[in-house]
Structure formats: C-alpha cells, structure tokens
Amino acid sequence: MAAPQVADYRVLSQLKLGGPGGWDYLNFDAQRRHLFVSRGDRVEVVDVDQNKRIGTIPGTAGVHGIAIDQDAHRGYTSNGQTASVTVFDLDTLAVVGTVNGTGEKPDAILYDSASKHVMTFNGKGQSVSVIDPSHNAVVATVPLGDKPEFAVSDGKGNVYVNLEGTAKLAKIDAKTNKVVATWSLGSCESPSGLAMDMTHRRLFSVCDNKQMAVVDADSGKLVASVAIGEGPDAVVFDEGTGMVFSSNGESGDITAVHQADADHYSVAATIPTQPSARTMTLDPKLHRLYLSAATLAGPAQEGHHPAIKPDSFTVLTVGKP
C-alpha cells in the first residue's frame, strides 16, 4: 500500500472546553458524528461537524473510557472511583441506568459484539468485569493477575488487553470469559494504548520506552517494533489509509506509521500537537484524529500527570486541511 500524504496532517482546530477535571480516553460515535470526551466526573459530548459541545453525561466519578453499542443505541462509561458503569442513550444522551459492582478502578471499557457483553478492565482489581447489558449486571469476572490497560475486541469472540506490569498481551475468549493466551511484547515496557487491524489480524501496542509492538493476533508472534514518541497512551489504526497513529503526551506529537504490509512498518511523519495530548480517537470518514489536551503548569511529579493551567482544557482536531 502506498504511503498517504500524512505530511500534510496538522492541528486543524482547537475546541476550548475549559472547566475543571482531568481526562483519559475519548471515543467517537461515527453514526451520529459525536465525540465523547472523559472529564473526571462527567463526559462531554461534542458534535464534530459543528465543532461545539452539545451535551454532558453527568455522574461519572473518575471516568476513564466510553464504550458504544450501536445496535442497542447505548453508551457506557467506566467510573473509576465508584466501581460502576453509567449507561446512556446514544440518541438523547440521557442516562438510563447504572451497573454497580465492577472490579476496583475500572479503566478501559469496550462493547464486544460477538458476546453482546460490555467489559470493564479494572486497574486495581487486576481483572475484567463482564456485563450483560440486557439486565445491566456483572455476570462474570476474569482474573488477569496484572494491571490491564487498553483493550480491543475483534468482533469474532476474541478480546485482547495490554498488561502493564509484565508488558504482555492477554487474549480472552469472550464466550467462555477465560484468558486463553498471554504473549510477550518483546522489549516493550508498560504498554498502554492498543489498536487492531482487523483485516490483517495485527495488534498495535504502544509502550513507555518509545516503541510500538506489532503482534499477530492469532499466533501471538511479535512481527515488528517501531520507534514512536515519548509518553504514548493511545494508538489508532485507520483502515482506510493503512496508517497507525500513536499519540505521545510527553513529546507533544503524533507518530504516523505507514503499514507497507502486515509485517512491515515505517515512520511516515511526526505531527506536532501539544504536550499533554496523550489520548485520541479516530474519525474514519474524514481520517481525522481528536485529542484531549491542556496547557501544562509545570513538570510532572513521579507517578502523577503534570499540573495544568485552570480552564485550559481543549480538544484538538488533527488531519489534512
């Protein structure tokens, strides 16, 4: 596949949302063109075509992520401080329920279309909580024995999650709710963001030591390692362009990686963003990236995100002009 013109990618706009609170993952509802932005105790909802905030999902204490089930018109938030999940309507944005009793500090969250279950990946609980959305209850717990980071589903009954402490990738059978394989990520340290190329069956894990590990989703073989920027926390794969993007919060940029074929990758561009822009999501229609960021007030202390200037929170849109 020929490399697309990612050299033209740049920050196209900044939507100032301000307000208090930290942030973590974003997710994009491609059907409704709505961007979900986690903000500490709430989720801000942005209409990306109007480039404005259109709503808020309240009551999500310590929210990390947002999962989307298009068939049921439902969204789900992982509320880290209350070990719960808020359920909301994708059309009206109204809260319609709460699921209590996940593992401690739910972080990543996804909807698996094969099992029709929602899964939270619990940082302190070192486990996966499996939720049946038909009656909003936790129906199974999958012990991991390590702190999970981001996770992806292949829609065929397999769920994959990065394990931060041991720098491994776990494969979960979504039908039996059991870990069926655990694979090494080579020299990767503290993997966080994870994305998948469904066609070529490749997983992309971004790691703290400035590398991205590429793994065969079926055999678990490490097929490539690519140099990326400092402090990544998210990675996305754009199927339409064959590009992998890593958002690097410490170096304040995005590493754009070109996929020549399933096992061969090269850095195509480094796109300046701003320091703190560590998480992102993809708009597959416009091939744009949305990142959360804020102006830093000073250096980070060990084990903590750096302090930010009040009211400086913004959503960056990155793409071609």
Phi and psi in degrees as GROMACS dihedral restraints (atoms count N, CA, C in turn):
[ dihedral_restraints ]
;  ai    aj    ak    al  type     phi  dphi    fc
    3     4     5     6     1   -70.6    20    10
    4     5     6     7     1   145.2    20    10
    6     7     8     9     1   -69.2    20    10
    7     8     9    10     1   127.4    20    10
    9    10    11    12     1   -72.4    20    10
   10    11    12    13     1   170.0    20    10
   12    13    14    15     1   -81.7    20    10
   13    14    15    16     1    68.3    20    10
   15    16    17    18     1   -76.2    20    10
   16    17    18    19     1   -10.3    20    10
   18    19    20    21     1   -60.0    20    10
   19    20    21    22     1   -23.2    20    10
   21    22    23    24     1   -82.8    20    10
   22    23    24    25     1   -10.0    20    10
   24    25    26    27     1   -64.7    20    10
   25    26    27    28     1   136.4    20    10
   27    28    29    30     1  -157.5    20    10
   28    29    30    31     1   172.1    20    10
   30    31    32    33     1   -70.8    20    10
   31    32    33    34     1   116.3    20    10
   33    34    35    36     1   -88.7    20    10
   34    35    36    37     1   -33.8    20    10
   36    37    38    39     1  -159.3    20    10
   37    38    39    40     1   160.9    20    10
   39    40    41    42     1  -127.0    20    10
   40    41    42    43     1   122.2    20    10
   42    43    44    45     1  -101.3    20    10
   43    44    45    46     1   107.5    20    10
   45    46    47    48     1   -76.3    20    10
   46    47    48    49     1   114.8    20    10
   48    49    50    51     1  -102.5    20    10
   49    50    51    52     1   -27.3    20    10
   51    52    53    54     1    58.2    20    10
   52    53    54    55     1  -155.5    20    10
   54    55    56    57     1    80.4    20    10
   55    56    57    58     1   164.5    20    10
   57    58    59    60     1   -80.6    20    10
   58    59    60    61     1   168.9    20    10
   60    61    62    63     1   106.9    20    10
   61    62    63    64     1   151.2    20    10
   63    64    65    66     1   -83.9    20    10
   64    65    66    67     1  -163.2    20    10
   66    67    68    69     1  -156.6    20    10
   67    68    69    70     1   164.1    20    10
   69    70    71    72     1  -142.7    20    10
   70    71    72    73     1  -119.9    20    10
   72    73    74    75     1   -72.4    20    10
   73    74    75    76     1   158.0    20    10
   75    76    77    78     1  -117.4    20    10
   76    77    78    79     1   159.2    20    10
   78    79    80    81     1  -144.2    20    10
   79    80    81    82     1   158.0    20    10
   81    82    83    84     1  -125.2    20    10
   82    83    84    85     1   125.6    20    10
   84    85    86    87     1   -90.0    20    10
   85    86    87    88     1    97.5    20    10
   87    88    89    90     1   -67.6    20    10
   88    89    90    91     1   -27.1    20    10
   90    91    92    93     1   -69.7    20    10
   91    92    93    94     1   -45.5    20    10
   93    94    95    96     1   -96.7    20    10
   94    95    96    97     1    -4.8    20    10
   96    97    98    99     1    62.9    20    10
   97    98    99   100     1    38.2    20    10
   99   100   101   102     1  -108.1    20    10
  100   101   102   103     1   134.1    20    10
  102   103   104   105     1  -103.3    20    10
  103   104   105   106     1   128.2    20    10
  105   106   107   108     1  -102.8    20    10
  106   107   108   109     1   125.6    20    10
  108   109   110   111     1  -121.9    20    10
  109   110   111   112     1   114.1    20    10
  111   112   113   114     1   -72.6    20    10
  112   113   114   115     1   135.7    20    10
  114   115   116   117     1  -140.8    20    10
  115   116   117   118     1    55.9    20    10
  117   118   119   120     1    78.2    20    10
  118   119   120   121     1   -78.3    20    10
  120   121   122   123     1  -115.0    20    10
  121   122   123   124     1    12.7    20    10
  123   124   125   126     1  -160.0    20    10
  124   125   126   127     1   168.3    20    10
  126   127   128   129     1  -121.0    20    10
  127   128   129   130     1   122.2    20    10
  129   130   131   132     1   -85.3    20    10
  130   131   132   133     1   141.5    20    10
  132   133   134   135     1  -116.3    20    10
  133   134   135   136     1   125.1    20    10
  135   136   137   138     1  -118.3    20    10
  136   137   138   139     1   132.0    20    10
  138   139   140   141     1   -83.9    20    10
  139   140   141   142     1   109.7    20    10
  141   142   143   144     1   -71.1    20    10
  142   143   144   145     1   -26.4    20    10
  144   145   146   147     1   -75.7    20    10
  145   146   147   148     1   -29.4    20    10
  147   148   149   150     1   -92.2    20    10
  148   149   150   151     1   -11.6    20    10
  150   151   152   153     1    53.2    20    10
  151   152   153   154     1    49.3    20    10
  153   154   155   156     1  -148.7    20    10
  154   155   156   157     1   154.2    20    10
  156   157   158   159     1   -72.5    20    10
  157   158   159   160     1   133.0    20    10
  159   160   161   162     1  -119.8    20    10
  160   161   162   163     1    -6.0    20    10
  162   163   164   165     1  -178.4    20    10
  163   164   165   166     1   173.5    20    10
  165   166   167   168     1  -141.2    20    10
  166   167   168   169     1   136.4    20    10
  168   169   170   171     1   -97.4    20    10
  169   170   171   172     1   108.9    20    10
  171   172   173   174     1   -87.6    20    10
  172   173   174   175     1   171.5    20    10
  174   175   176   177     1    71.7    20    10
  175   176   177   178     1    33.1    20    10
  177   178   179   180     1  -114.3    20    10
  178   179   180   181     1    65.9    20    10
  180   181   182   183     1   -58.6    20    10
  181   182   183   184     1   120.1    20    10
  183   184   185   186     1    71.3    20    10
  184   185   186   187     1    33.3    20    10
  186   187   188   189     1   -64.4    20    10
  187   188   189   190     1   137.2    20    10
  189   190   191   192     1  -110.3    20    10
  190   191   192   193     1   -48.8    20    10
  192   193   194   195     1  -139.4    20    10
  193   194   195   196     1   171.6    20    10
  195   196   197   198     1  -134.8    20    10
  196   197   198   199     1   128.4    20    10
  198   199   200   201     1  -110.2    20    10
  199   200   201   202     1   152.9    20    10
  201   202   203   204     1  -129.1    20    10
  202   203   204   205     1   128.9    20    10
  204   205   206   207     1  -117.1    20    10
  205   206   207   208     1    99.4    20    10
  207   208   209   210     1   -65.6    20    10
  208   209   210   211     1   -37.7    20    10
  210   211   212   213     1   -62.1    20    10
  211   212   213   214     1   -39.9    20    10
  213   214   215   216     1   -94.4    20    10
  214   215   216   217     1    -1.0    20    10
  216   217   218   219     1    59.1    20    10
  217   218   219   220     1    40.6    20    10
  219   220   221   222     1  -125.0    20    10
  220   221   222   223     1   145.1    20    10
  222   223   224   225     1  -119.2    20    10
  223   224   225   226     1   156.7    20    10
  225   226   227   228     1  -139.5    20    10
  226   227   228   229     1   135.4    20    10
  228   229   230   231     1  -114.7    20    10
  229   230   231   232     1   143.3    20    10
  231   232   233   234     1   -95.4    20    10
  232   233   234   235     1   113.7    20    10
  234   235   236   237     1   -99.7    20    10
  235   236   237   238     1    98.2    20    10
  237   238   239   240     1   -61.7    20    10
  238   239   240   241     1   -32.9    20    10
  240   241   242   243     1   -81.9    20    10
  241   242   243   244     1   -20.8    20    10
  243   244   245   246     1  -117.9    20    10
  244   245   246   247     1     7.9    20    10
  246   247   248   249     1    47.5    20    10
  247   248   249   250     1    51.3    20    10
  249   250   251   252     1  -143.6    20    10
  250   251   252   253     1   170.4    20    10
  252   253   254   255     1  -128.9    20    10
  253   254   255   256     1   127.9    20    10
  255   256   257   258     1   -91.1    20    10
  256   257   258   259     1   132.2    20    10
  258   259   260   261     1  -105.9    20    10
  259   260   261   262     1   130.6    20    10
  261   262   263   264     1  -136.4    20    10
  262   263   264   265     1   160.7    20    10
  264   265   266   267     1   -85.9    20    10
  265   266   267   268     1   124.8    20    10
  267   268   269   270     1   -66.6    20    10
  268   269   270   271     1   -26.5    20    10
  270   271   272   273     1   -81.8    20    10
  271   272   273   274     1   -45.7    20    10
  273   274   275   276     1  -100.4    20    10
  274   275   276   277     1   -15.5    20    10
  276   277   278   279     1    68.2    20    10
  277   278   279   280     1    10.1    20    10
  279   280   281   282     1   -76.9    20    10
  280   281   282   283     1   140.5    20    10
  282   283   284   285     1   -72.5    20    10
  283   284   285   286     1   129.8    20    10
  285   286   287   288     1  -119.8    20    10
  286   287   288   289     1    -4.4    20    10
  288   289   290   291     1   179.1    20    10
  289   290   291   292     1   170.1    20    10
  291   292   293   294     1  -137.3    20    10
  292   293   294   295     1   137.4    20    10
  294   295   296   297     1  -108.3    20    10
  295   296   297   298     1   118.2    20    10
  297   298   299   300     1   -99.9    20    10
  298   299   300   301     1   161.3    20    10
  300   301   302   303     1    85.9    20    10
  301   302   303   304     1    29.6    20    10
  303   304   305   306     1   -74.5    20    10
  304   305   306   307     1   177.0    20    10
  306   307   308   309     1   -65.1    20    10
  307   308   309   310     1   169.6    20    10
  309   310   311   312     1   -67.3    20    10
  310   311   312   313     1   135.0    20    10
  312   313   314   315     1    53.8    20    10
  313   314   315   316     1    65.0    20    10
  315   316   317   318     1   -60.5    20    10
  316   317   318   319     1   133.7    20    10
  318   319   320   321     1  -117.6    20    10
  319   320   321   322     1   -92.6    20    10
  321   322   323   324     1   -67.7    20    10
  322   323   324   325     1   154.7    20    10
  324   325   326   327     1  -148.3    20    10
  325   326   327   328     1   142.5    20    10
  327   328   329   330     1  -147.7    20    10
  328   329   330   331     1   161.2    20    10
  330   331   332   333     1  -106.2    20    10
  331   332   333   334     1   126.5    20    10
  333   334   335   336     1  -102.8    20    10
  334   335   336   337     1   113.2    20    10
  336   337   338   339     1   -70.7    20    10
  337   338   339   340     1   -23.2    20    10
  339   340   341   342     1   -71.1    20    10
  340   341   342   343     1   -45.5    20    10
  342   343   344   345     1   -92.5    20    10
  343   344   345   346     1   -12.0    20    10
  345   346   347   348     1    58.6    20    10
  346   347   348   349     1    36.8    20    10
  348   349   350   351     1  -116.5    20    10
  349   350   351   352     1   153.1    20    10
  351   352   353   354     1   -98.7    20    10
  352   353   354   355     1   139.7    20    10
  354   355   356   357     1  -125.2    20    10
  355   356   357   358     1   133.2    20    10
  357   358   359   360     1  -107.7    20    10
  358   359   360   361     1   144.5    20    10
  360   361   362   363     1  -111.8    20    10
  361   362   363   364     1   110.6    20    10
  363   364   365   366     1   -96.7    20    10
  364   365   366   367     1   113.3    20    10
  366   367   368   369     1   -60.9    20    10
  367   368   369   370     1   -52.6    20    10
  369   370   371   372     1   -79.2    20    10
  370   371   372   373     1   -34.9    20    10
  372   373   374   375     1   -72.0    20    10
  373   374   375   376     1   -16.4    20    10
  375   376   377   378     1    49.7    20    10
  376   377   378   379     1    49.6    20    10
  378   379   380   381     1  -154.1    20    10
  379   380   381   382     1   173.7    20    10
  381   382   383   384     1  -116.4    20    10
  382   383   384   385     1   129.6    20    10
  384   385   386   387     1   -99.7    20    10
  385   386   387   388     1   126.2    20    10
  387   388   389   390     1  -101.1    20    10
  388   389   390   391     1   122.8    20    10
  390   391   392   393     1  -113.1    20    10
  391   392   393   394     1   131.9    20    10
  393   394   395   396     1   -92.4    20    10
  394   395   396   397     1   109.9    20    10
  396   397   398   399     1   -67.9    20    10
  397   398   399   400     1   -16.5    20    10
  399   400   401   402     1   -67.8    20    10
  400   401   402   403     1   -26.3    20    10
  402   403   404   405     1  -135.4    20    10
  403   404   405   406     1    23.0    20    10
  405   406   407   408     1    46.0    20    10
  406   407   408   409     1    56.6    20    10
  408   409   410   411     1  -141.5    20    10
  409   410   411   412     1   148.7    20    10
  411   412   413   414     1   -74.7    20    10
  412   413   414   415     1   123.7    20    10
  414   415   416   417     1  -111.2    20    10
  415   416   417   418     1   -11.9    20    10
  417   418   419   420     1  -160.7    20    10
  418   419   420   421     1   155.6    20    10
  420   421   422   423     1  -127.8    20    10
  421   422   423   424     1   131.3    20    10
  423   424   425   426     1  -109.7    20    10
  424   425   426   427     1   109.6    20    10
  426   427   428   429     1   -71.5    20    10
  427   428   429   430     1   140.3    20    10
  429   430   431   432     1  -113.7    20    10
  430   431   432   433     1   -26.6    20    10
  432   433   434   435     1    71.4    20    10
  433   434   435   436     1    15.8    20    10
  435   436   437   438     1  -163.4    20    10
  436   437   438   439     1   163.6    20    10
  438   439   440   441     1   -79.1    20    10
  439   440   441   442     1   118.2    20    10
  441   442   443   444     1   -78.2    20    10
  442   443   444   445     1   147.7    20    10
  444   445   446   447     1  -112.5    20    10
  445   446   447   448     1  -133.7    20    10
  447   448   449   450     1   -72.4    20    10
  448   449   450   451     1   159.9    20    10
  450   451   452   453     1  -142.0    20    10
  451   452   453   454     1   155.3    20    10
  453   454   455   456     1  -138.8    20    10
  454   455   456   457     1   153.7    20    10
  456   457   458   459     1  -113.5    20    10
  457   458   459   460     1   143.3    20    10
  459   460   461   462     1   -91.8    20    10
  460   461   462   463     1     0.2    20    10
  462   463   464   465     1    74.2    20    10
  463   464   465   466     1     3.1    20    10
  465   466   467   468     1  -119.0    20    10
  466   467   468   469     1    16.3    20    10
  468   469   470   471     1   102.7    20    10
  469   470   471   472     1     3.6    20    10
  471   472   473   474     1  -116.5    20    10
  472   473   474   475     1   134.8    20    10
  474   475   476   477     1  -123.5    20    10
  475   476   477   478     1   137.1    20    10
  477   478   479   480     1  -121.3    20    10
  478   479   480   481     1   141.0    20    10
  480   481   482   483     1  -142.6    20    10
  481   482   483   484     1   138.5    20    10
  483   484   485   486     1   -74.1    20    10
  484   485   486   487     1   137.4    20    10
  486   487   488   489     1  -109.2    20    10
  487   488   489   490     1   114.5    20    10
  489   490   491   492     1   -69.4    20    10
  490   491   492   493     1   -46.3    20    10
  492   493   494   495     1   -66.3    20    10
  493   494   495   496     1   -42.6    20    10
  495   496   497   498     1   -97.4    20    10
  496   497   498   499     1    -0.1    20    10
  498   499   500   501     1    52.2    20    10
  499   500   501   502     1    53.6    20    10
  501   502   503   504     1  -127.1    20    10
  502   503   504   505     1   170.4    20    10
  504   505   506   507     1  -121.7    20    10
  505   506   507   508     1   124.6    20    10
  507   508   509   510     1  -101.9    20    10
  508   509   510   511     1   141.6    20    10
  510   511   512   513     1  -110.2    20    10
  511   512   513   514     1   125.3    20    10
  513   514   515   516     1  -113.9    20    10
  514   515   516   517     1   133.9    20    10
  516   517   518   519     1   -82.1    20    10
  517   518   519   520     1   113.8    20    10
  519   520   521   522     1   -73.4    20    10
  520   521   522   523     1   -12.2    20    10
  522   523   524   525     1   -85.5    20    10
  523   524   525   526     1   -40.2    20    10
  525   526   527   528     1   -97.6    20    10
  526   527   528   529     1   -11.1    20    10
  528   529   530   531     1    55.7    20    10
  529   530   531   532     1    48.9    20    10
  531   532   533   534     1  -132.2    20    10
  532   533   534   535     1   147.1    20    10
  534   535   536   537     1   -74.6    20    10
  535   536   537   538     1   122.8    20    10
  537   538   539   540     1  -107.1    20    10
  538   539   540   541     1   -12.9    20    10
  540   541   542   543     1  -161.0    20    10
  541   542   543   544     1   149.5    20    10
  543   544   545   546     1  -134.5    20    10
  544   545   546   547     1   125.6    20    10
  546   547   548   549     1  -119.8    20    10
  547   548   549   550     1   143.7    20    10
  549   550   551   552     1   -73.4    20    10
  550   551   552   553     1   144.7    20    10
  552   553   554   555     1  -103.1    20    10
  553   554   555   556     1    26.6    20    10
  555   556   557   558     1    66.5    20    10
  556   557   558   559     1  -127.9    20    10
  558   559   560   561     1   -89.5    20    10
  559   560   561   562     1     6.8    20    10
  561   562   563   564     1   -59.6    20    10
  562   563   564   565     1   141.0    20    10
  564   565   566   567     1  -121.7    20    10
  565   566   567   568     1   134.6    20    10
  567   568   569   570     1    48.4    20    10
  568   569   570   571     1    66.3    20    10
  570   571   572   573     1   -65.8    20    10
  571   572   573   574     1   140.4    20    10
  573   574   575   576     1  -124.3    20    10
  574   575   576   577     1   -83.9    20    10
  576   577   578   579     1   -65.2    20    10
  577   578   579   580     1   149.5    20    10
  579   580   581   582     1  -145.2    20    10
  580   581   582   583     1   136.7    20    10
  582   583   584   585     1  -140.7    20    10
  583   584   585   586     1   167.8    20    10
  585   586   587   588     1  -139.7    20    10
  586   587   588   589     1   138.5    20    10
  588   589   590   591     1   -94.6    20    10
  589   590   591   592     1   104.1    20    10
  591   592   593   594     1   -66.3    20    10
  592   593   594   595     1   -34.2    20    10
  594   595   596   597     1   -69.3    20    10
  595   596   597   598     1   -49.7    20    10
  597   598   599   600     1   -91.2    20    10
  598   599   600   601     1    -0.8    20    10
  600   601   602   603     1    57.1    20    10
  601   602   603   604     1    53.5    20    10
  603   604   605   606     1  -123.0    20    10
  604   605   606   607     1   139.9    20    10
  606   607   608   609     1  -109.4    20    10
  607   608   609   610     1   140.6    20    10
  609   610   611   612     1  -119.3    20    10
  610   611   612   613     1   113.7    20    10
  612   613   614   615     1  -110.5    20    10
  613   614   615   616     1   127.5    20    10
  615   616   617   618     1   -99.4    20    10
  616   617   618   619     1   141.1    20    10
  618   619   620   621     1  -127.1    20    10
  619   620   621   622     1   155.6    20    10
  621   622   623   624     1   -63.4    20    10
  622   623   624   625     1   -26.7    20    10
  624   625   626   627     1   -92.9    20    10
  625   626   627   628     1    40.1    20    10
  627   628   629   630     1    58.0    20    10
  628   629   630   631     1    44.9    20    10
  630   631   632   633     1  -146.0    20    10
  631   632   633   634     1   153.8    20    10
  633   634   635   636     1  -114.8    20    10
  634   635   636   637     1   126.0    20    10
  636   637   638   639     1   -95.1    20    10
  637   638   639   640     1   134.5    20    10
  639   640   641   642     1  -112.4    20    10
  640   641   642   643     1   122.9    20    10
  642   643   644   645     1  -125.4    20    10
  643   644   645   646     1   139.4    20    10
  645   646   647   648     1   -70.4    20    10
  646   647   648   649     1   119.9    20    10
  648   649   650   651     1   -69.7    20    10
  649   650   651   652     1   -13.1    20    10
  651   652   653   654     1  -101.2    20    10
  652   653   654   655     1   -43.3    20    10
  654   655   656   657     1   -94.2    20    10
  655   656   657   658     1   -20.2    20    10
  657   658   659   660     1    81.0    20    10
  658   659   660   661     1     4.1    20    10
  660   661   662   663     1   -72.1    20    10
  661   662   663   664     1   136.4    20    10
  663   664   665   666     1   -78.8    20    10
  664   665   666   667     1   113.8    20    10
  666   667   668   669     1  -101.9    20    10
  667   668   669   670     1   -18.8    20    10
  669   670   671   672     1  -162.5    20    10
  670   671   672   673     1   157.6    20    10
  672   673   674   675     1  -136.8    20    10
  673   674   675   676     1   132.8    20    10
  675   676   677   678     1  -126.1    20    10
  676   677   678   679     1   138.0    20    10
  678   679   680   681     1   -74.0    20    10
  679   680   681   682     1   132.8    20    10
  681   682   683   684     1  -131.1    20    10
  682   683   684   685     1  -174.4    20    10
  684   685   686   687     1   -80.7    20    10
  685   686   687   688     1  -171.2    20    10
  687   688   689   690     1   -93.3    20    10
  688   689   690   691     1   133.3    20    10
  690   691   692   693     1    73.9    20    10
  691   692   693   694     1    47.7    20    10
  693   694   695   696     1   -75.2    20    10
  694   695   696   697     1   153.1    20    10
  696   697   698   699     1  -142.4    20    10
  697   698   699   700     1    -1.9    20    10
  699   700   701   702     1  -152.9    20    10
  700   701   702   703     1   154.6    20    10
  702   703   704   705     1  -146.9    20    10
  703   704   705   706     1   142.1    20    10
  705   706   707   708     1  -132.2    20    10
  706   707   708   709     1   151.1    20    10
  708   709   710   711     1  -114.4    20    10
  709   710   711   712     1   125.4    20    10
  711   712   713   714     1   -98.4    20    10
  712   713   714   715     1   102.9    20    10
  714   715   716   717     1   -61.6    20    10
  715   716   717   718     1   -32.3    20    10
  717   718   719   720     1   -67.9    20    10
  718   719   720   721     1   -26.0    20    10
  720   721   722   723     1  -117.2    20    10
  721   722   723   724     1    -8.1    20    10
  723   724   725   726     1    67.4    20    10
  724   725   726   727     1    30.4    20    10
  726   727   728   729     1  -110.7    20    10
  727   728   729   730     1   143.2    20    10
  729   730   731   732     1  -111.5    20    10
  730   731   732   733     1   133.8    20    10
  732   733   734   735     1  -122.0    20    10
  733   734   735   736     1   129.3    20    10
  735   736   737   738     1  -111.8    20    10
  736   737   738   739     1   125.6    20    10
  738   739   740   741     1   -93.3    20    10
  739   740   741   742     1   120.7    20    10
  741   742   743   744     1  -112.2    20    10
  742   743   744   745     1   103.8    20    10
  744   745   746   747     1   -71.5    20    10
  745   746   747   748     1   -30.0    20    10
  747   748   749   750     1   -82.4    20    10
  748   749   750   751     1   -41.2    20    10
  750   751   752   753     1   -82.2    20    10
  751   752   753   754     1   -10.5    20    10
  753   754   755   756     1    66.9    20    10
  754   755   756   757     1    45.8    20    10
  756   757   758   759     1  -156.4    20    10
  757   758   759   760     1   174.0    20    10
  759   760   761   762     1  -117.0    20    10
  760   761   762   763     1   130.8    20    10
  762   763   764   765     1   -90.6    20    10
  763   764   765   766     1   120.0    20    10
  765   766   767   768     1   -97.8    20    10
  766   767   768   769     1   120.5    20    10
  768   769   770   771     1  -114.6    20    10
  769   770   771   772     1   126.5    20    10
  771   772   773   774     1   -90.5    20    10
  772   773   774   775     1   131.8    20    10
  774   775   776   777     1   -94.6    20    10
  775   776   777   778     1   108.4    20    10
  777   778   779   780     1   -74.7    20    10
  778   779   780   781     1   -44.1    20    10
  780   781   782   783     1  -155.1    20    10
  781   782   783   784     1  -172.0    20    10
  783   784   785   786     1   -55.9    20    10
  784   785   786   787     1   -31.4    20    10
  786   787   788   789     1  -116.3    20    10
  787   788   789   790     1     5.8    20    10
  789   790   791   792     1  -129.5    20    10
  790   791   792   793     1   126.5    20    10
  792   793   794   795     1  -139.0    20    10
  793   794   795   796     1   148.7    20    10
  795   796   797   798     1  -148.0    20    10
  796   797   798   799     1   150.4    20    10
  798   799   800   801     1   -72.8    20    10
  799   800   801   802     1   122.9    20    10
  801   802   803   804     1   -95.7    20    10
  802   803   804   805     1   -31.2    20    10
  804   805   806   807     1  -166.0    20    10
  805   806   807   808     1   156.6    20    10
  807   808   809   810     1  -116.6    20    10
  808   809   810   811     1   120.1    20    10
  810   811   812   813     1  -105.0    20    10
  811   812   813   814     1   115.7    20    10
  813   814   815   816     1   -65.5    20    10
  814   815   816   817     1   135.9    20    10
  816   817   818   819     1  -122.8    20    10
  817   818   819   820     1  -103.4    20    10
  819   820   821   822     1  -163.3    20    10
  820   821   822   823     1   149.7    20    10
  822   823   824   825     1   -55.2    20    10
  823   824   825   826     1   139.5    20    10
  825   826   827   828     1    98.5    20    10
  826   827   828   829     1   -16.8    20    10
  828   829   830   831     1   -80.5    20    10
  829   830   831   832     1    82.0    20    10
  831   832   833   834     1  -105.2    20    10
  832   833   834   835     1   -17.7    20    10
  834   835   836   837     1  -119.3    20    10
  835   836   837   838     1   152.2    20    10
  837   838   839   840     1  -160.2    20    10
  838   839   840   841     1   167.6    20    10
  840   841   842   843     1  -142.9    20    10
  841   842   843   844     1   167.8    20    10
  843   844   845   846     1  -111.2    20    10
  844   845   846   847     1   139.0    20    10
  846   847   848   849     1  -100.1    20    10
  847   848   849   850     1   100.6    20    10
  849   850   851   852     1   -68.3    20    10
  850   851   852   853     1   -23.0    20    10
  852   853   854   855     1   -73.6    20    10
  853   854   855   856     1   -48.6    20    10
  855   856   857   858     1   -95.5    20    10
  856   857   858   859     1    -1.5    20    10
  858   859   860   861     1    54.9    20    10
  859   860   861   862     1    44.0    20    10
  861   862   863   864     1  -111.8    20    10
  862   863   864   865     1   157.1    20    10
  864   865   866   867     1  -117.5    20    10
  865   866   867   868     1   139.6    20    10
  867   868   869   870     1  -118.0    20    10
  868   869   870   871     1   128.8    20    10
  870   871   872   873     1  -128.5    20    10
  871   872   873   874     1   144.4    20    10
  873   874   875   876     1   -92.3    20    10
  874   875   876   877     1   139.5    20    10
  876   877   878   879     1  -156.5    20    10
  877   878   879   880     1   165.8    20    10
  879   880   881   882     1  -155.2    20    10
  880   881   882   883     1   163.9    20    10
  882   883   884   885     1   -80.0    20    10
  883   884   885   886     1   127.3    20    10
  885   886   887   888     1   -77.1    20    10
  886   887   888   889     1   141.2    20    10
  888   889   890   891     1   -99.7    20    10
  889   890   891   892     1    -7.5    20    10
  891   892   893   894     1   172.3    20    10
  892   893   894   895     1   177.7    20    10
  894   895   896   897     1   -70.3    20    10
  895   896   897   898     1   156.6    20    10
  897   898   899   900     1   -75.0    20    10
  898   899   900   901     1   142.7    20    10
  900   901   902   903     1   -86.1    20    10
  901   902   903   904     1   157.1    20    10
  903   904   905   906     1   -54.8    20    10
  904   905   906   907     1   125.3    20    10
  906   907   908   909     1    81.1    20    10
  907   908   909   910     1     3.5    20    10
  909   910   911   912     1  -130.3    20    10
  910   911   912   913     1   151.9    20    10
  912   913   914   915     1   -71.4    20    10
  913   914   915   916     1   150.0    20    10
  915   916   917   918     1   -65.0    20    10
  916   917   918   919     1   154.7    20    10
  918   919   920   921     1   -66.8    20    10
  919   920   921   922     1   149.8    20    10
  921   922   923   924     1  -120.1    20    10
  922   923   924   925     1   153.6    20    10
  924   925   926   927     1   -69.9    20    10
  925   926   927   928     1   137.6    20    10
  927   928   929   930     1   -56.4    20    10
  928   929   930   931     1   141.5    20    10
  930   931   932   933     1    63.8    20    10
  931   932   933   934     1    20.9    20    10
  933   934   935   936     1  -101.0    20    10
  934   935   936   937     1     4.3    20    10
  936   937   938   939     1   -65.2    20    10
  937   938   939   940     1   137.0    20    10
  939   940   941   942     1  -146.8    20    10
  940   941   942   943     1   155.7    20    10
  942   943   944   945     1  -108.9    20    10
  943   944   945   946     1   123.2    20    10
  945   946   947   948     1   -92.6    20    10
  946   947   948   949     1   137.2    20    10
  948   949   950   951     1  -107.8    20    10
  949   950   951   952     1   124.1    20    10
  951   952   953   954     1  -118.9    20    10
  952   953   954   955     1   134.0    20    10
  954   955   956   957     1   178.4    20    10
  955   956   957   958     1  -164.6    20    10
  957   958   959   960     1   -89.9    20    10
  958   959   960   961     1   139.2    20    10
